[in-house]
């Protein structure tokens, strides 16, 4: 089964109130399009944490192994996989090249766990450039950041 996941994150301040928006799309055998939107707001978080949460939420919503194309405007998220950063971090016990700890390790590990049953390909798109699904996810993320209700993030 092939699924497209589009995700975005937002925060009002860094840290500050934040949210993610995620759109899942599946096309069935008869050509029927099925979509599901997910979003949540957090009381105090960062933009990067919300970018990761958008991807995590989408993957955790899948109920069986899928071939996933995950699209985001976050270089932080996309480059971590497409440039092999995550593999290097794991080899170095979650340390960056400069020896400092990787930020958001809890969410990177949760994301890896959510990815495990799936074959995931990561695709970057420019943000705020008219990409319909990215714009929708941005709207979901900013609405969640602005309106709550807000969940607790470990950044509090």
C-alpha positions in Angstrom: 0.0 0.0 0.0 1.4 3.4 -1.0 0.7 6.4 1.2 1.7 10.1 0.8 2.3 11.9 4.1 2.7 15.7 4.1 3.7 17.4 7.3 4.7 20.8 8.7 5.4 22.3 12.1 5.2 25.8 13.5 6.0 27.6 16.7 5.3 31.1 18.0 8.6 31.8 19.5 11.4 29.3 19.8 10.4 28.0 22.3 6.8 29.1 22.4 3.4 27.7 21.6 3.6 25.4 18.7 1.8 22.9 16.5 2.0 20.4 13.7 -0.2 19.7 10.7 -0.2 16.4 8.8 -2.1 15.2 5.8 -2.2 11.5 4.8 -3.4 10.5 1.4 -4.1 7.0 0.1 -5.5 6.1 -3.3 -7.4 2.8 -3.3 -7.5 0.2 -6.1 -10.6 1.8 -7.6 -8.9 5.2 -7.8 -10.7 6.6 -4.7 -8.8 9.2 -2.8 -8.8 8.9 1.0 -7.4 11.7 3.1 -6.9 12.2 6.8 -5.7 15.4 8.5 -4.0 15.4 11.9 -2.9 18.3 14.1 -2.1 19.2 17.7 -0.9 22.2 19.6 1.7 22.3 22.3 2.1 24.8 25.1 5.8 25.4 24.8 8.0 23.8 22.1 10.2 24.6 19.2 9.7 24.6 15.4 12.1 21.7 14.9 10.2 19.6 17.5 6.9 20.3 15.7 8.5 19.4 12.3 9.4 16.0 13.8 6.0 15.6 15.5 4.2 16.1 12.2 6.1 13.3 10.6 5.7 11.1 13.7 2.0 11.6 13.8 1.6 10.7 10.2 3.6 7.5 10.5 2.0 6.5 13.8 -1.4 6.8 12.2 -0.7 4.0 9.7 -2.1 0.6 10.8 -0.1 -1.7 8.5 3.3 -1.6 6.7 3.2 0.9 3.8 5.4 2.4 1.2 5.5 6.1 2.3 6.5 9.2 0.5 6.9 11.8 3.3 7.0 15.4 2.1 8.1 18.3 4.2 9.5 21.8 3.9 11.9 21.0 6.9 15.5 20.7 5.9 16.1 19.6 9.5 13.9 16.5 8.9 14.6 15.7 5.3 18.3 16.2 5.3 18.7 14.1 8.5 17.7 11.1 6.5 18.7 12.0 2.9 22.2 13.1 4.0 22.7 10.3 6.4 22.9 12.4 9.6 20.7 10.1 11.6 22.9 7.1 10.8 25.9 9.0 11.9 24.3 10.2 15.1 23.3 6.6 16.0 26.9 5.4 15.4 28.2 8.2 17.6 25.8 7.4 20.4 23.5 10.4 19.5 26.4 12.9 19.2 26.9 15.3 16.4 30.1 15.7 14.5 31.2 18.4 17.0 30.7 16.0 19.9 27.7 17.8 21.2 24.5 15.9 22.0 21.9 15.7 19.2 18.9 17.9 20.0 15.5 16.3 20.1 16.9 12.8 20.5 13.6 11.7 22.1 11.7 12.6 18.9 14.3 11.2 16.5 14.1 7.9 18.3 10.3 8.0 18.3 10.4 8.8 14.6 12.8 5.9 13.8 10.4 3.6 15.8 7.4 4.9 13.8 9.3 4.3 10.5 10.4 0.8 11.3 7.5 -1.2 9.7 7.5 1.0 6.6 9.6 1.9 3.6 9.9 5.7 3.9 11.3 8.0 1.2 11.8 11.7 2.2 11.1 14.5 -0.1 11.7 18.2 0.5 9.6 21.1 -0.9 10.1 24.8 -0.5 7.8 26.2 2.2 5.3 29.0 1.5 5.8 28.5 -2.3 2.3 27.4 -3.3 2.6 23.6 -2.8 -1.0 22.9 -1.9 -0.5 20.1 0.6 2.3 21.9 2.3 0.2 25.1 2.6 -2.6 23.0 4.1 -0.3 21.5 6.6 1.1 24.9 7.5 -2.5 26.1 8.1 -3.2 23.2 10.4 0.1 23.7 12.2 -0.3 27.4 12.8 -4.0 27.0 13.8 -2.9 24.4 16.4 -0.1 26.7 17.6 -2.4 29.7 17.9 -5.7 28.1 19.2 -4.8 25.0 21.2 -5.9 23.1 23.2 -2.2 22.7 24.0 -0.5 19.5 25.0 2.5 19.3 27.2 6.0 18.9 25.5 9.1 18.0 27.5 10.5 21.4 26.6 8.3 23.0 29.3 
